[in-house]
């Protein structure tokens, strides 16, 4: 680990003032510190923001839920409003990492969680995400846990987060504060595809700070689930995961939102797959059609070709679980 300056911020405004070029904000540190130890990240300055008043979880005036950027993953997962109205989020958070890490990791930090690609995490290899224009050792290399959707000729690294898959299905909005003021970004627009600039992963600008995430009001008739497929039952990242939030009317899907993890360079949502289910009865055939649409643009590597079929089965099974959980017992 390279040497760096370390300071603590007393207020949000103080944090923004203390930020300099290349500096990093740190809260739980469950990603940043690991990457600094590996010399993947080498910020000249680290600003501790743990004292900022950004940890609350509270209802919005419209009936939604605002989750502070410093809310710990464990606190979010066990919060009564989350357990009651957004159980899919609790499921996702509790499926990730370990209890110790969930007690430290924050909502904002999870949004910025970086890939587990072994080539990104080892400076001995070429990586366009770590060192722009240096090449991508993952292409043609070991790619079992990497992306098959949203990839480019410059990067095939997958987004590792469970939380962000659910935020995508819930259509969350992210509040960001910088020296130019506050702005809100829909989560679909927050994450960027790698294209030819894989080092730029989100729309967050240098010196900006995530302050909270807002979830829209829950539908009292919504059913949801998070399904995570992985090599082992605990402390493992997804090979494929699916978050589904759906309502039904007269035996058909009334509204459905689907997001997938483990397979995309960002949390992956397909509006086309959702539209294919709109107003359609939940049958094996209709679920298979939606899954085919979800994966039709997949570009696998030799090591992760299996993910195409795995992901299809994952999303079909997640949809089946939601159907089974519907209180009116649709087939």
PyMOL commands that set and color helices and strands:
alter all, ss='L'
color gray80, all
select helices_A, chain A and resi 12-18+32-37+73-77+80-85+87-94+99-104+107-111+163-169+187-190+271-277+284-295+302-304+306-325
alter helices_A, ss='H'
color red, helices_A
select strands_A, chain A and resi 5-8+24-26+45-48+57-59+65-68+173-178+181-186+209-215+223-229+240-249+252-261+268-269
alter strands_A, ss='S'
color yellow, strands_A
deselect
rebuild
show_as cartoon
